[in-house]
Structures are given as structure tokens and as C-alpha cells.
Amino acid sequence: MLDSPPRRRRPRLALESLEGRLLLSTTPRAPIANRAAEIASARHVAAPRVTAGRWSWLADTTWYVPTPNLSATIFDPASGALVPVLDQTVYHISGYRNGYFWGETVSQLGSGEPTSSALVGTVTPQGRLLLSFSSSENVVQGYGQMTRKHGQWTMENQMFTLTSSGAQVGHWAYMVQTRPGMRSWNSLPSVGVSVPTFLSNYDRPGPSPIVR
């Protein structure tokens, strides 16, 4: 009896799906877990590390309320009345360190007298803001977010202020920078005076710089 010739082994075949049909391929594929790990590693390397230092440029900047955001609201809890009013607020950030900043603030409601307050604030690496305005009457806290708008950084702020009469003033705004040579520097919206003239109404001790 003759021996049968040895059978030739066929290569192991992997199945691939293409357009709903099963095709045969002898090309080995990398394990899915390995490919997922490579993608995750590439994303991790590409992600930039965000630190509080990204906002160090805030030092020695001046911010004001542009015309579209001047409108604020006064709420009188005694009568329930809501009254619209113009509110211009300007602050000069005199210093910054590691997510903390400080400076001087002057505000004016409508045709009233300007009032001043010391500003101390924080900003996270992601741009979230907490603002504290201290005057002889009270302390007001506001919240905000550093937001890109029309190609520049803005402070998207909102807060409520309790007045001496018991009324509350609510205001939100995209505060923007101003500097010498700009139209807003020479004539602030709503109040019609220059930034230096408006800030000259500041009558409180300024926050002391961090020295350590």
C-alpha cells in the first residue's frame, strides 16, 4: 500500500470586512489594545501643559466696560421694581503672581458719583475668575471667565452689588482692555472722561504687592 503524499499546510487566514463582504487576507493585524494604547500615548504627548503663568500678562493692564455691555439692572426689594441703569467700571491690574492679581477699581452708575474699591482676584490656569471688590461699605464678589472674543481676550464677568439703600445692582459684561492712544482711553463710554481722569477718583489704599 502506497503512502499518501503529505498534505501541505495552508497559511492561517484572517477575516476582514470590506463593504459588507468577507475577504481573505494573510496579513497579520496588530492587536486592537496595542493600537488604542498608541493613540492614547500620542494624544497625551500632544496635549500642552497649562499653568497659571499663562496669565502673567495681566499685570499692568487696564479694563473697562464697552458700550454694548453698559446696561445694568437695579432691583429694589422694597417695591419689587427693576430699573435699567448704565454702569461703567474700570480697573487697573497693578500686579500678578501665580494666579492672583490685584489693583484699583472705579465705578459709576448713571449720572451718580464715582465710587472706588480695591480689587483682589484669582484666575485658574483654565481662565476661571473670582473677583473681590472691597470698599468702605462692603465687599462684593464677582465671577467670570477669560474668553476670546473678536480676536482678543475679554473678561466675561457677572456680579450683584448691595447698595447702602438696600437695592441690588446686577451687571454682566465682556470687559476689554484699553491703553493709551485708544479712543476708549481718551473718552470712556457713558462717563465721557479719560481713563486717567476716571481712575483719579480712587481714594483708598491700594493692595500691596506680594514680596515673597
C-alpha positions in Angstrom: 0.0 0.0 0.0 1.4 3.3 -1.1 1.9 6.1 1.4 -0.3 9.1 0.8 1.7 12.3 -0.1 2.0 14.7 2.9 -0.6 17.4 3.0 0.7 21.0 2.6 -0.4 23.3 5.3 -2.3 26.4 4.2 -1.5 29.8 5.8 -3.8 30.8 8.6 -6.3 33.3 7.2 -7.7 36.3 8.9 -11.1 37.7 8.0 -11.5 41.3 7.2 -14.8 43.1 6.4 -15.0 45.4 3.4 -18.2 46.9 2.1 -20.3 44.3 3.9 -18.3 41.3 2.3 -15.8 38.9 3.9 -12.4 38.9 2.3 -9.5 36.6 2.9 -6.1 38.1 3.9 -2.8 36.5 5.1 -1.6 39.9 6.5 -1.4 39.8 10.4 -3.1 42.6 12.2 -1.8 44.4 15.3 -3.8 43.7 18.4 -6.5 46.3 19.0 -5.3 47.0 22.5 -1.9 48.0 21.2 -3.3 50.4 18.6 -5.5 52.0 21.3 -2.5 52.5 23.6 -0.5 54.1 20.8 -3.3 56.6 20.0 -3.7 57.4 23.7 0.0 58.0 24.1 0.1 60.3 21.1 -2.7 62.4 22.5 -1.0 62.6 25.8 2.2 63.9 24.3 0.4 66.4 22.2 -1.6 68.0 25.0 0.0 71.2 26.2 0.5 71.7 30.0 -1.5 74.7 31.2 -0.2 76.7 34.2 -1.1 79.9 36.0 1.8 81.5 34.3 -0.2 81.9 31.1 -2.0 84.9 32.6 1.1 86.8 33.8 0.5 89.3 31.1 -2.5 90.6 33.1 0.0 92.7 35.2 -0.2 96.4 34.4 -3.4 96.2 32.2 -6.5 98.3 32.3 -10.0 97.0 31.7 -13.3 98.8 31.1 -16.9 98.1 30.0 -17.6 98.7 26.3 -20.7 100.4 25.0 -22.7 97.2 24.2 -22.4 95.9 27.8 -23.0 99.1 29.8 -26.6 98.2 30.7 -27.1 97.0 34.3 -30.2 96.5 36.5 -31.1 97.9 39.8 -33.5 95.8 41.9 -35.4 97.4 44.8 -36.7 94.6 47.1 -39.0 97.0 48.9 -41.0 97.8 45.8 -40.0 95.0 43.5 -39.0 97.4 40.8 -36.4 96.6 38.3 -34.7 99.7 36.8 -32.2 99.8 34.0 -29.1 101.9 34.5 -25.7 102.4 32.8 -22.7 101.1 34.8 -19.1 101.9 33.8 -16.4 100.1 35.7 -12.7 100.5 35.2 -9.9 98.6 37.0 -6.2 98.7 36.6 -4.5 95.5 37.5 -1.2 96.6 39.1 0.3 93.2 39.8 0.1 89.5 39.2 1.6 86.4 40.8 0.8 82.7 40.4 -2.9 83.1 39.6 -3.5 86.0 41.9 -3.9 89.7 40.8 -4.7 93.0 42.5 -5.4 96.6 41.6 -7.7 99.6 41.8 -11.3 99.9 40.7 -13.6 102.9 40.0 -17.3 102.6 39.1 -20.1 105.0 38.2 -23.8 104.2 38.0 -25.7 106.5 35.6 -25.0 110.2 36.5 -24.1 109.3 40.1 -20.8 110.0 41.8 -17.9 107.6 41.1 -17.0 105.1 43.8 -13.8 103.2 44.4 -12.8 99.8 45.7 -9.7 97.7 46.0 -9.6 94.7 43.7 -8.1 91.3 44.6 -8.8 88.4 42.2 -7.8 84.9 41.2 -7.6 83.2 37.8 -7.2 79.5 37.3 -4.9 78.1 34.5 -8.2 77.4 32.6 -9.2 81.0 32.9 -11.9 80.9 35.6 -12.1 84.2 37.5 -13.1 85.2 41.1 -13.1 88.9 41.8 -13.3 90.6 45.2 -14.0 94.4 45.4 -13.5 95.9 48.8 -14.8 99.4 49.7 -15.5 101.2 53.0 -19.2 100.0 52.8 -19.0 96.3 51.8 -17.2 93.5 49.9 -18.6 92.4 46.6 -17.6 89.2 44.8 -18.0 88.5 41.1 -17.3 85.6 38.9 -16.0 85.4 35.4 -14.2 83.6 32.6 -11.3 84.6 30.4 -13.0 84.4 26.9 -11.6 85.0 23.4 -14.0 87.4 21.6 -13.3 89.2 18.3 -9.7 88.1 18.3 -8.9 89.4 21.8 -9.0 88.3 25.4 -12.0 89.6 27.4 -13.2 89.1 31.0 -16.7 87.8 30.9 -17.8 89.0 34.4 -21.0 89.0 36.4 -21.9 90.1 39.9 -24.6 91.6 42.1 -23.8 94.6 44.4 -25.8 95.6 47.5 -26.1 99.4 47.8 -26.4 101.4 51.0 -30.1 101.9 50.4 -30.7 98.1 50.2 -31.1 97.9 46.5 -29.1 95.4 44.4 -27.2 96.2 41.2 -26.8 93.3 38.8 -24.3 93.6 35.9 -22.6 91.3 33.5 -20.2 92.4 30.7 -17.4 91.4 28.4 -14.8 93.7 29.9 -12.0 94.6 27.4 -8.6 96.2 27.6 -7.8 99.8 26.9 -4.5 101.5 26.7 -3.0 105.0 25.8 -3.8 106.0 22.2 -7.1 104.2 22.0 -10.4 106.1 21.7 -11.7 104.4 24.9 -8.6 105.6 26.8 -9.4 109.2 25.9 -13.2 109.1 26.4 -14.8 106.2 28.3 -18.3 105.2 27.3 -21.1 106.5 29.4 -18.9 108.8 31.6 -17.1 110.8 28.8 -13.8 111.3 30.6 -10.3 109.8 30.1 -9.2 106.7 31.9 -6.6 108.6 34.0 -9.2 111.1 35.0 -11.7 108.5 35.9 -9.2 106.4 37.9 -8.1 109.6 39.8 -11.4 109.1 41.8 -9.7 106.1 43.5 -9.4 107.2 47.2 -8.4 104.0 49.1 -5.1 102.4 49.9 -4.1 100.2 47.1 -3.4 96.5 47.6 0.3 95.9 48.5 2.4 93.7 46.1 3.3 90.2 47.1 7.1 90.4 48.0 7.9 86.9 49.0 
